[in-house]
Amino acid sequence: MRINDANTAGSAATELGRTQDVQKPEGASTSRSGNGDSSGDRVEFSSTLGQLSQAISAQDTQRSSRVQAMAAAYQNGTYRPNPAAISSAMVADAMSAGQF
């Protein structure tokens, strides 16, 4: 989301309470709500936000499938964890979080 505000330094007392105009970036779609009054606030979402939402949803679905498969393997007694892979992933996660 991109907001261009020409009044970032502040506003005069006579302008308090006035809504700020938002410039529409190239290729962005506009979503409006309300009674159709063109002087109201405006929210704009780019197509990138939709793509991000779809990617997160797909990742959640894949993760859910992996967890279900792992739970089934555990219940069947066929789950065999790889200690080296687990420890490597734990160290890599800790290092990326800045804990070391």
C-alpha positions as CSV (number, residue, x, y, z in Angstrom):
1,M,0.0,0.0,0.0
2,R,1.4,3.4,-0.9
3,I,0.2,6.7,0.5
4,N,1.5,10.0,-0.8
5,D,0.8,12.7,1.7
6,A,1.8,16.3,0.6
7,N,1.1,17.6,4.2
8,T,3.6,15.4,6.1
9,A,5.0,18.4,7.9
10,G,1.7,19.1,9.6
11,S,-1.4,21.0,8.9
12,A,-2.8,24.4,9.8
13,A,-5.5,24.8,12.4
14,T,-8.1,25.5,9.8
15,E,-7.3,22.2,8.0
16,L,-7.7,19.9,11.1
17,G,-10.2,17.2,10.6
18,R,-10.0,17.5,6.8
19,T,-9.3,14.2,5.1
20,Q,-6.1,13.9,3.1
21,D,-6.2,12.9,-0.6
22,V,-4.4,9.7,-1.5
23,Q,-2.8,9.5,-4.9
24,K,-3.4,6.3,-6.8
25,P,-0.2,4.4,-7.9
26,E,0.0,3.0,-11.4
27,G,-1.8,-0.3,-11.8
28,A,-3.5,-0.3,-8.4
29,S,-7.2,-1.0,-7.9
30,T,-9.4,1.1,-5.7
31,S,-11.8,-0.2,-3.0
32,R,-14.4,2.2,-1.7
33,S,-17.0,1.9,1.0
34,G,-19.6,4.3,2.2
35,N,-22.4,6.4,0.7
36,G,-20.5,7.3,-2.5
37,D,-19.4,10.7,-1.1
38,S,-16.2,11.5,-3.1
39,S,-14.8,13.7,-0.3
40,G,-14.4,10.7,2.1
41,D,-11.4,8.6,2.9
42,R,-10.1,6.2,0.3
43,V,-8.3,2.9,0.6
44,E,-6.3,1.4,-2.2
45,F,-4.8,-2.1,-2.4
46,S,-2.4,-3.2,-5.1
47,S,-2.6,-6.5,-6.9
48,T,0.6,-7.6,-4.9
49,L,-1.5,-7.8,-1.8
50,G,-3.9,-10.2,-3.4
51,Q,-0.9,-12.3,-4.6
52,L,0.6,-12.3,-1.1
53,S,-2.8,-13.4,0.4
54,Q,-3.0,-16.3,-2.1
55,A,0.6,-17.4,-1.4
56,I,0.0,-17.4,2.4
57,S,-3.2,-19.4,1.9
58,A,-1.4,-22.0,-0.3
59,Q,1.4,-22.3,2.2
60,D,-1.1,-22.8,5.0
61,T,-2.8,-25.6,3.0
62,Q,0.5,-27.3,2.3
63,R,1.5,-27.1,5.9
64,S,-1.8,-28.5,7.0
65,S,-1.3,-31.4,4.6
66,R,2.2,-32.1,5.9
67,V,1.1,-32.0,9.5
68,Q,-1.8,-34.4,8.8
69,A,0.6,-36.8,7.0
70,M,3.1,-36.6,9.9
71,A,0.3,-37.2,12.5
72,A,-0.9,-40.3,10.6
73,A,2.7,-41.7,10.3
74,Y,3.2,-41.1,14.1
75,Q,-0.1,-42.9,14.9
76,N,0.8,-45.8,12.6
77,G,4.3,-46.0,14.2
78,T,6.0,-45.3,10.9
79,Y,7.2,-41.8,11.8
80,R,11.0,-41.7,11.9
81,P,12.4,-38.2,12.7
82,N,15.8,-37.3,11.3
83,P,17.8,-35.9,14.3
84,A,20.4,-34.3,12.1
85,A,17.9,-32.4,10.0
86,I,16.0,-31.3,13.1
87,S,19.1,-30.0,14.8
88,S,20.3,-28.2,11.7
89,A,16.9,-26.5,11.2
90,M,16.8,-25.5,14.9
91,V,20.3,-23.9,14.6
92,A,19.5,-22.2,11.3
93,D,16.2,-20.8,12.8
94,A,18.0,-19.5,15.9
95,M,20.8,-17.9,13.8
96,S,18.3,-16.2,11.5
97,A,16.5,-14.8,14.5
98,G,19.7,-13.3,15.8
99,Q,19.9,-15.4,18.9
100,F,23.6,-16.4,18.3
